[in-house]
Amino acid sequence: MDSNDLDLFARVCRAGSISRAALEAGSDQSTISRRIAAIEAELGVRLFRRSGRGVALTERGEQLLTYALETKRMLDEASRTLRSSSALGPARLCIAAQPTIARIMFGPLAHALKAHFSSTQVRFVEGLASQLLGALKDGELDVGILYAPEHRGALAYDLLLTEGVCLITPEDYPLDGETIDVRALASVPLILPSTHHGLRMLVESLATRHGFSLNVAFECDGSISLTKRLVLANCGCTVLPSAAVVEEMAAGRVKCFRLENPPVTRDVGLFWPQHRAGAGGIWQVSRLIRDCAETLVRRNDWPGTQLVPG
């Protein structure tokens, strides 16, 4: 016997007739009669006295009705409580992103979270992928919006969008057009992170795949802002998504060339600790993040990107 059986039993009690209960339930009388008989057989008691005018509860039926009504009350209360807490969102929420993503998303996302979950205490964290992936794995973060690494480990994730990767040069660098062949990177002095960073690994893999050696002018493991300052100081060029240099391009301080033949892209995904992917309002938060990204892409506030349906 389960809650559905108790609900059916209570329905027959309210209707006072198996035929009327069947009509209300959109079922047939014989099905309900068999189910009531099965409940009586399981409990070993008679629940109804039957007559030509309908059914009436026995003493044991009265006892079961008390339990049925209490069970329904508890289930209704649990449903209301969970729906209410879901609408309020998690009590605390820590969202992390790499610098380019954080610069684009954290402002609009803060407004969206405040509008939907006004009582949630939100903490934003910016960091490098190696730091954030470790923190996610250890459960220190709730959600990460990250460039997808080659090896995702035990983290749960959903792809959010793909983003084009570009060569970023000083404004007076002797290169024209809007694109550059991947193989032409061989002759470009590059400012790149050291080998454990995602962008360096991406460019290294391009060089290996297309048979050329990189010309690394400087290694820079600081922030993207530092790398951009080195480019602006004519110390070399770098490889970044175009969204990372929107302001500099608008001011005419750098040039941006899409890497082509083939097009070079990176995936951006939503990452969670594996045990937390569907817990504590995280699903609603991930939906808000996806909606926020969709709005940014549609308005071209996140240039060079394409959404991944989800």
Secondary structure, DSSP 8 states (H G I E B T S, - for coil): --HHHHHHHHHHHHHTSHHHHHHHHTS-HHHHHHHHHHHHHHHTS--EEEETTEEEE-HHHHHHHHHHHHHHHHHHHHHHHHHHHHHH--SEEEEEE-HHHHHHHHHHHHHHHHHH-TT-EEEEEE--HHHHHHHHHTTS-SEEEEE--S--TT-EEEEEEEEEEEEEEETT-S--SSEEEGGGGGGS-EEE--TTSHHHHHHHHHHHHHT----EEEE--S-HHHHHHHHHTTS-BEEEEGGGGHHHHHTTSEEEEEEETTT-EEEEEEEE-GGGTTSTTHHHHHHHHHHHHHHHHHTTSSTTEEE---
